[in-house]
């Protein structure tokens, strides 16, 4: 999964397929299709190269399928889709946290002194 560490050491997930896996997918798909086409072009009716072409297409298809699954795996976790999906819970937690209550008291005290 593509994620970056933010200042608070919480992973920040970007909503795009993993760039390295996507590049590998494109490379394997291109090389596999070109290799299979070359096998089909060499076939002179004997069927010897046709089997190699079909095998190459099958391997390319399987590898491409797995790379698509790996590249898009983070889209299956819907709780990562929204940037602030847990914002309401976090706000409720910080509202009742002792450190926040002390901070609010200090702010009210400062406002009274002005």
N, C-alpha and C positions, 0 to 999 in steps of 0.2 A: 504494500500500500504506500501511496505517496503521502508523506506527511512531513511537516516541519515542526521543530520544537520551538514553542513560543517562549517568552520571557518567564512565564510561570511554570515551565516544564510540563505543560499539558500539550499533547500532540494536536496540531492543527491539520485537519484533513482537507486537502484540496479536492474539489469536485471535478476531476478529470481523470481519464485513465492514466495509469503509470507510464511515464514517457519512455523508459527503457524497455518495458515489456511491449509497448506499442511499436517501437522501432524494430524490435526483434520479430514481432508479428509481421510487419510489412516486409522485412527482409526474407523471412522464411517463406511467406506466401509468394513473393516475387521469384525467388530462386527455385522454389518447388514447381511453380507453374511453368517457368521457362525450361526447366529440366524435363518436365513431363512433355511439353510441346516438342522438344528436341527428340525425345524418344519416339513420339508419334510420327514426326517427320522422317526419321530414319527407317521406319517400318516400310518394307517393300512388299507387303502382302504375306510375309512368312509368319507373322504373329509373334516373333521373338522379342521385338522391341515394344510391341503393344502391351505385353504383360509387365514389362519394366515401367512403362508409362503409367499404367493403372496403379501399380504398387507405389510409384512416386506420388501420384495424386492422393492415394489413401493416406500415406504417411504425412503429406503436407496438410491434408484436411484435419487429421487428428491433432497434429501439433498446433495448427491454427486455432482449432476449437479450444484446446487447453490454454493457449495464450490469451484468447479473448476472455475466458473465465477468470484467469489470473488478473488481467488488466482491469476488469470491471468489477472485481470482487467487492470493492467498497460501496458500490451502488446497491448492494443487497442489504446493507445495514441502514435502514431508514432513519435511525436516530442520529446519524452523522450528516444527514442532508441539510438540515437547517442550522445556520450558524449559532443561533441562540435558542436551541430547542430546550435547554434546561434552565433558561434564564429565570423563569418564574420560580422554580424550585430554589435556585441560587439566591434570588432576591428575598424569598421567604426565610431562607436559612440565615442570611446576613442580617436581616431585620431583627432577629431574636438573638443573635450572637453577642456575647458579653463585650467583646471588643468594640462592636458597633454601638452598643448602648453607651459605653464610656465616651466614644467619639462624639455621639450626639449631645451628651451632657456637656462636654467641653465646648462644642460649638455654641450651645445655648448660653453657656457662661460667658463666652467671648462677646456674644451679641449684647448681653446685658451690660457688660462693662463699657461698651461704646456709647 
